[in-house]
Amino acid sequence: MYGWQCLRTPSDYRWLDSLDLAIHETGHLVFGFGGELLSLLGGTLFQLLVPAGFVVALLRQGDRHGATVPLWWLGQNCWNVSLYIKDARAQELPLVGGGEHDWALLLDRFGWLERDQAIGGAVFLIGVALYAVAVVSGWRAVSSGGVSDGPPLQAPA
């Protein structure tokens, strides 16, 4: 239900957005050592890498059903990131501390600022795809009695 509400109105602020924002801001610190470009990207990267890391960890343990939750979270984060990207030219979103707009600076740096809507739309669709995979995979796991689809995934040698 929460995911459907997020999908229908991604611009509405919800409780999970506070956690996502904290992770995003932490990403600027984590990646800040790598210069301005990596620092700008760091917020979004960390915001996506944290749930992706949980997906990988759960898959490695063989918990494919459990992995659907952070996969859903990753999709939800893509929706949030898409809003941020789409706001690059308008710059209407409230920013923490009134700072600079990461995506306005990033897209401008690469000459893609006028493509903010298209890029944000693509990221939104990626989020929809991740959400759909998470929901279908979760439903399959529940309908099969919670039985795992197989053994834990092995790391490449």
Beta strands, then each sheet from edge to edge (+ up, - down):
end
